[in-house]
Amino acid sequence: MLEVEPRDLYALRVAEPNRDLPRVRHRDGRPVLVMDAGFFRPGPDELAQALAGVQQTQQ
């Protein structure tokens, strides 16, 4: 699962008209979208590699 904090929750739109927005939770008073990373293209493996690269750059 992936949690994303949107800049503007009310400006979000779903690309497919028959789909709902992902589940919304609140962390520290801010809305966070909870999504299955398997729905992303490129997939979760590519996402994990990109995040690992960012984390290494920041260290």
All heavy atoms as an XYZ file, in Angstrom:
470
protein
N       0.845     -1.175      0.000
C       0.000      0.000      0.000
C       0.890      1.238      0.000
O       1.976      1.240      0.550
C      -0.909     -0.001      1.232
C      -1.874     -1.186      1.287
S      -2.896     -1.387     -0.151
C      -4.114     -0.164      0.108
N       0.374      2.290     -0.606
C       1.112      3.536     -0.724
C       0.224      4.651     -0.189
O      -0.961      4.719     -0.502
C       1.459      3.796     -2.185
C       2.214      5.070     -2.516
C       3.625      5.005     -1.936
C       2.278      5.256     -4.017
N       0.780      5.514      0.644
C       0.044      6.672      1.155
C       0.593      7.925      0.482
O       1.796      8.142      0.453
C       0.186      6.791      2.669
C      -0.502      5.679      3.409
C      -0.471      5.875      4.907
O       0.160      6.830      5.397
O      -1.081      5.053      5.598
N      -0.312      8.731     -0.078
C       0.068      9.942     -0.793
C      -0.691     11.117     -0.200
O      -1.907     11.051     -0.043
C      -0.269      9.822     -2.297
C       0.069     11.096     -3.030
C       0.439      8.628     -2.904
N       0.032     12.182      0.125
C      -0.615     13.389      0.636
C      -0.825     14.355     -0.523
O       0.135     14.906     -1.061
C       0.237     14.043      1.712
C      -0.435     15.247      2.327
C       0.394     15.874      3.421
O       1.211     15.176      4.053
O       0.238     17.078      3.645
N      -2.068     14.561     -0.958
C      -2.314     15.455     -2.089
C      -2.162     16.914     -1.686
O      -2.387     17.279     -0.539
C      -3.768     15.150     -2.477
C      -4.391     14.694     -1.205
C      -3.311     13.983     -0.435
N      -1.796     17.740     -2.646
C      -1.715     19.179     -2.381
C      -3.100     19.762     -2.163
O      -3.284     20.636     -1.347
C      -1.055     19.893     -3.552
C       0.400     19.616     -3.655
C       1.000     20.420     -4.752
N       2.395     20.053     -4.904
C       3.221     20.704     -5.649
N       2.820     21.750     -6.337
N       4.472     20.328     -5.733
N      -4.066     19.297     -2.973
C      -5.441     19.795     -2.862
C      -6.390     18.624     -3.050
O      -6.639     18.189     -4.177
C      -5.697     20.874     -3.912
C      -7.081     21.498     -3.800
O      -7.891     21.039     -2.956
O      -7.366     22.444     -4.551
N      -6.925     18.114     -1.971
C      -7.801     16.946     -2.002
C      -9.025     17.193     -2.879
O      -9.480     16.309     -3.592
C      -8.232     16.579     -0.580
C      -9.142     15.367     -0.439
C      -8.431     14.102     -0.890
C      -9.603     15.217      1.001
N      -9.536     18.397     -2.890
C     -10.770     18.690     -3.608
C     -10.546     18.918     -5.101
O     -11.495     18.986     -5.869
C     -11.469     19.884     -2.973
C     -11.828     19.575     -1.542
C     -11.077     20.085     -0.492
C     -12.885     18.727     -1.241
C     -11.376     19.765      0.822
C     -13.195     18.403      0.073
C     -12.434     18.924      1.098
O     -12.724     18.597      2.391
N      -9.302     19.001     -5.535
C      -9.008     19.174     -6.951
C      -8.712     17.840     -7.647
O      -8.527     17.802     -8.849
C      -7.823     20.114     -7.130
N      -8.685     16.747     -6.884
C      -8.361     15.446     -7.468
C      -9.471     14.954     -8.371
O     -10.650     15.125     -8.088
C      -8.142     14.415     -6.362
C      -6.933     14.626     -5.480
C      -6.913     13.582     -4.385
C      -5.662     14.570     -6.285
N      -9.067     14.323     -9.455
C      -9.997     13.711    -10.387
C      -9.478     12.324    -10.724
O      -8.286     12.076    -10.737
C     -10.109     14.520    -11.681
C     -10.581     15.945    -11.472
C     -12.039     15.968    -11.019
N     -12.485     17.329    -10.769
C     -12.530     17.918     -9.590
N     -12.106     17.269     -8.520
N     -12.980     19.137     -9.440
N     -10.396     11.421    -11.028
C     -10.041     10.060    -11.410
C     -10.075      9.969    -12.933
O     -11.012     10.454    -13.562
C     -11.017      9.044    -10.779
C     -10.686      7.632    -11.190
C     -11.000      9.177     -9.266
N      -9.050      9.363    -13.524
C      -8.961      9.282    -14.978
C     -10.075      8.420    -15.578
O     -10.553      8.699    -16.663
C      -7.597      8.743    -15.391
N     -10.486      7.386    -14.874
C     -11.545      6.509    -15.370
C     -12.860      6.917    -14.728
O     -12.983      6.905    -13.503
C     -11.225      5.062    -15.038
C      -9.963      4.560    -15.717
C      -9.654      3.129    -15.372
O     -10.602      2.359    -15.083
O      -8.473      2.762    -15.383
N     -13.858      7.272    -15.524
C     -15.106      7.811    -14.966
C     -15.853      6.864    -14.028
O     -16.588      7.310    -13.164
C     -15.952      8.133    -16.198
C     -15.229      7.621    -17.371
C     -13.856      7.214    -16.968
N     -15.664      5.575    -14.153
C     -16.387      4.617    -13.311
C     -15.646      4.253    -12.037
O     -16.073      3.365    -11.310
C     -16.689      3.334    -14.109
C     -17.620      3.605    -15.259
O     -18.426      4.518    -15.224
N     -17.487      2.818    -16.300
N     -14.556      4.938    -11.757
C     -13.759      4.641    -10.566
C     -13.936      5.726     -9.520
O     -14.124      6.886     -9.847
C     -12.265      4.547    -10.927
C     -11.882      3.501    -11.931
C     -11.935      2.108    -11.373
N     -11.143      1.976    -10.186
C     -10.188      1.107    -10.002
N      -9.870      0.274    -10.949
N      -9.531      1.043     -8.868
N     -13.859      5.348     -8.273
C     -13.910      6.301     -7.170
C     -12.492      6.700     -6.773
O     -11.523      6.028     -7.116
C     -14.601      5.682     -5.958
C     -16.076      5.434     -6.204
O     -16.686      6.200     -6.972
O     -16.619      4.477     -5.628
N     -12.389      7.779     -6.024
C     -11.087      8.150     -5.465
C     -10.638      7.077     -4.490
O     -11.463      6.377     -3.893
C     -11.184      9.479     -4.717
C     -11.242     10.737     -5.547
C     -11.457     11.941     -4.642
C      -9.973     10.921     -6.356
N      -9.328      6.947     -4.308
C      -8.839      6.001     -3.299
C      -9.328      6.389     -1.905
O      -9.765      7.515     -1.676
C      -7.321      6.143     -3.385
C      -7.059      6.781     -4.692
C      -8.257      7.605     -5.014
N      -9.216      5.463     -0.992
C      -9.617      5.683      0.394
C      -8.824      6.842      0.992
O      -7.631      6.986      0.752
C      -9.327      4.398      1.165
C      -9.844      4.330      2.542
C      -9.647      2.951      3.106
N      -8.403      2.343      2.637
C      -7.785      1.367      3.265
N      -8.292      0.880      4.356
N      -6.670      0.867      2.795
N      -9.482      7.679      1.768
C      -8.835      8.832      2.397
C      -8.727      8.583      3.896
O      -9.701      8.225      4.549
C      -9.627     10.132      2.145
C      -8.969     11.300      2.864
C      -9.745     10.411      0.660
N      -7.534      8.767      4.429
C      -7.289      8.721      5.872
C      -6.757     10.085      6.278
O      -6.402     10.898      5.436
C      -6.251      7.657      6.223
C      -6.708      6.258      5.995
C      -5.645      5.307      6.479
N      -6.065      3.936      6.276
C      -5.275      2.902      6.355
N      -4.001      3.075      6.626
N      -5.719      1.696      6.165
N      -6.665     10.309      7.552
C      -6.087     11.568      8.038
C      -4.897     11.251      8.923
O      -4.978     10.425      9.826
C      -7.133     12.383      8.805
C      -8.115     13.025      7.883
N      -9.208     12.353      7.396
C      -8.143     14.252      7.336
C      -9.882     13.160      6.598
N      -9.260     14.315      6.538
N      -3.770     11.875      8.619
C      -2.528     11.752      9.400
C      -2.155     13.148      9.870
O      -1.986     14.051      9.055
C      -1.393     11.205      8.534
C      -1.664      9.835      7.974
C      -1.062      8.781      8.880
N      -1.113      7.497      8.218
C      -1.842      6.491      8.664
N      -2.571      6.623      9.739
N      -1.835      5.343      8.023
N      -2.074     13.313     11.166
C      -1.709     14.618     11.738
C      -2.608     15.729     11.212
O      -2.160     16.837     10.913
C      -0.246     14.955     11.457
C       0.710     13.926     12.051
O       0.417     13.433     13.166
O       1.735     13.611     11.418
N      -3.890     15.419     11.027
C      -4.860     16.406     10.584
C      -4.856     16.682      9.089
O      -5.592     17.535      8.612
N      -4.019     15.954      8.320
C      -3.955     16.157      6.869
C      -4.520     14.931      6.156
O      -4.297     13.799      6.585
C      -2.508     16.382      6.435
C      -1.906     17.644      7.019
C      -0.503     17.892      6.497
N       0.347     16.708      6.576
C       1.264     16.494      7.512
N       1.446     17.382      8.463
N       2.001     15.415      7.495
N      -5.218     15.139      5.024
C      -5.745     13.994      4.279
C      -4.622     13.239      3.562
O      -3.692     13.842      3.038
C      -6.699     14.631      3.268
C      -6.184     16.006      3.084
C      -5.585     16.408      4.406
N      -4.719     11.926      3.577
C      -3.756     11.059      2.909
C      -4.544     10.023      2.118
O      -5.463      9.402      2.657
C      -2.850     10.356      3.942
C      -1.912      9.377      3.273
C      -2.063     11.363      4.745
N      -4.214      9.846      0.849
C      -4.855      8.833      0.021
C      -4.113      7.518      0.194
O      -2.885      7.485      0.185
C      -4.828      9.237     -1.448
C      -5.500     10.555     -1.778
C      -5.265     10.900     -3.240
C      -6.976     10.490     -1.492
N      -4.859      6.438      0.346
C      -4.265      5.112      0.502
C      -4.580      4.315     -0.759
O      -5.739      4.127     -1.108
C      -4.839      4.397      1.746
C      -4.232      3.025      1.889
C      -4.603      5.239      2.988
N      -3.509      3.901     -1.467
C      -3.687      3.213     -2.743
C      -2.858      1.947     -2.792
O      -1.798      1.875     -2.174
C      -3.244      4.120     -3.882
C      -4.060      5.375     -4.000
S      -3.363      6.470     -5.219
C      -2.324      7.470     -4.174
N      -3.344      0.986     -3.557
C      -2.588     -0.228     -3.824
C      -1.555      0.118     -4.881
O      -1.905      0.522     -5.992
C      -3.525     -1.321     -4.324
C      -2.822     -2.641     -4.553
O      -1.585     -2.667     -4.619
O      -3.525     -3.656     -4.668
N      -0.293     -0.013     -4.573
C       0.774      0.350     -5.512
C       0.734     -0.506     -6.773
O       1.286     -0.129     -7.796
C       2.131      0.226     -4.829
N       0.050     -1.634     -6.743
C      -0.061     -2.501     -7.912
C      -0.840     -1.879     -9.048
O      -0.763     -2.322    -10.191
N      -1.620     -0.828     -8.782
C      -2.386     -0.164     -9.826
C      -1.557      0.834    -10.626
O      -1.987      1.312    -11.658
C      -3.595      0.567     -9.230
C      -4.661     -0.368     -8.754
C      -5.003     -0.403     -7.423
C      -5.316     -1.208     -9.633
C      -5.986     -1.260     -6.964
C      -6.301     -2.070     -9.192
C      -6.632     -2.102     -7.854
N      -0.371      1.169    -10.145
C       0.456      2.158    -10.815
C       1.156      1.553    -12.022
O       1.507      0.382    -12.042
C       1.530      2.712     -9.865
C       0.985      3.646     -8.843
C       0.678      3.190     -7.586
C       0.774      4.967     -9.153
C       0.163      4.047     -6.636
C       0.266      5.834     -8.210
C      -0.045      5.367     -6.950
N       1.369      2.369    -13.023
C       2.163      1.991    -14.187
C       3.197      3.068    -14.375
O       2.816      4.217    -14.529
C       1.298      1.862    -15.442
C       0.272      0.778    -15.338
C       0.940     -0.599    -15.276
N      -0.034     -1.660    -15.108
C      -0.276     -2.296    -13.969
N       0.375     -1.963    -12.885
N      -1.143     -3.261    -13.902
N       4.471      2.807    -14.334
C       5.082      1.504    -14.133
C       4.722      0.923    -12.770
O       4.246      1.634    -11.902
C       6.570      1.778    -14.242
C       6.738      3.237    -14.033
C       5.431      3.884    -14.401
N       4.943     -0.352    -12.617
C       4.490     -1.100    -11.449
C       5.280     -0.855    -10.170
O       6.181     -0.021    -10.109
N       4.938     -1.615     -9.132
C       5.530     -1.418     -7.810
C       7.039     -1.655     -7.757
O       7.733     -1.009     -6.984
C       4.790     -2.393     -6.905
C       3.967     -3.251     -7.780
C       3.893     -2.625     -9.129
N       7.563     -2.554     -8.591
C       9.016     -2.787     -8.570
C       9.776     -1.545     -9.031
O      10.768     -1.149     -8.418
C       9.392     -3.975     -9.465
C       8.885     -5.299     -8.907
O       8.674     -5.383     -7.676
O       8.700     -6.235     -9.708
N       9.285     -0.916    -10.104
C       9.917      0.290    -10.608
C       9.775      1.432     -9.602
O      10.689      2.231     -9.424
C       9.317      0.697    -11.958
C       9.668     -0.250    -13.093
C       8.761     -1.465    -13.171
O       7.856     -1.635    -12.307
O       8.953     -2.266    -14.088
N       8.624      1.509     -8.944
C       8.402      2.534     -7.918
C       9.381      2.349     -6.763
O       9.997      3.304     -6.300
C       6.965      2.477     -7.417
C       6.581      3.444     -6.305
C       6.759      4.882     -6.752
C       5.145      3.197     -5.862
N       9.568      1.117     -6.310
C      10.495      0.836     -5.209
C      11.923      1.209     -5.592
O      12.666      1.781     -4.788
C      10.410     -0.634     -4.815
N      12.335      0.919     -6.832
C      13.673      1.274     -7.288
C      13.870      2.786     -7.319
O      14.909      3.303     -6.911
C      13.937      0.690     -8.667
C      14.094     -0.811     -8.666
C      14.205     -1.379    -10.079
O      14.126     -0.650    -11.066
N      14.378     -2.689    -10.165
N      12.851      3.503     -7.801
C      12.945      4.968     -7.861
C      13.027      5.564     -6.463
O      13.823      6.476     -6.213
C      11.743      5.536     -8.612
N      12.234      5.041     -5.532
C      12.276      5.544     -4.156
C      13.620      5.249     -3.501
O      14.160      6.078     -2.780
C      11.136      4.943     -3.336
C       9.743      5.430     -3.684
C       8.689      4.621     -2.937
C       9.587      6.907     -3.394
N      14.174      4.078     -3.760
C      15.485      3.729     -3.200
C      16.550      4.678     -3.735
O      17.435      5.109     -2.995
C      15.839      2.285     -3.531
N      16.469      5.040     -5.019
C      17.429      5.970     -5.594
C      17.334      7.343     -4.956
O      18.347      7.986     -4.698
N      16.135      7.796     -4.678
C      15.937      9.096     -4.035
C      16.487      9.075     -2.614
O      17.151     10.009     -2.176
C      14.436      9.496     -4.035
C      14.197     10.695     -3.152
C      13.957      9.776     -5.444
N      16.238      7.994     -1.908
C      16.716      7.885     -0.529
C      18.246      7.878     -0.488
O      18.849      8.482      0.390
C      16.157      6.633      0.134
C      14.684      6.738      0.416
C      14.088      5.448      0.940
O      14.680      4.385      0.809
N      12.897      5.540      1.510
N      18.880      7.212     -1.440
C      20.353      7.183     -1.482
C      20.908      8.562     -1.786
O      21.934      8.964     -1.240
C      20.827      6.188     -2.525
C      20.611      4.751     -2.120
C      21.041      3.776     -3.206
O      21.431      4.181     -4.293
N      20.926      2.494     -2.921
N      20.240      9.293     -2.664
C      20.682     10.647     -3.034
C      20.604     11.581     -1.845
O      21.444     12.470     -1.677
C      19.816     11.184     -4.188
O      19.887     10.265     -5.275
C      20.286     12.537     -4.645
N      19.605     11.402     -0.989
C      19.402     12.299      0.156
C      20.370     12.012      1.283
O      20.526     12.839      2.167
C      17.958     12.177      0.647
C      16.949     12.724     -0.333
C      15.522     12.523      0.141
O      15.252     11.779      1.080
N      14.586     13.167     -0.515
N      21.027     10.877      1.284
C      21.933     10.533      2.388
C      23.288     11.075      2.208
O      23.876     11.584      1.505
C      22.020      9.007      2.547
C      20.717      8.429      2.998
C      20.781      6.906      3.079
O      21.757      6.273      2.704
N      19.734      6.313      3.581
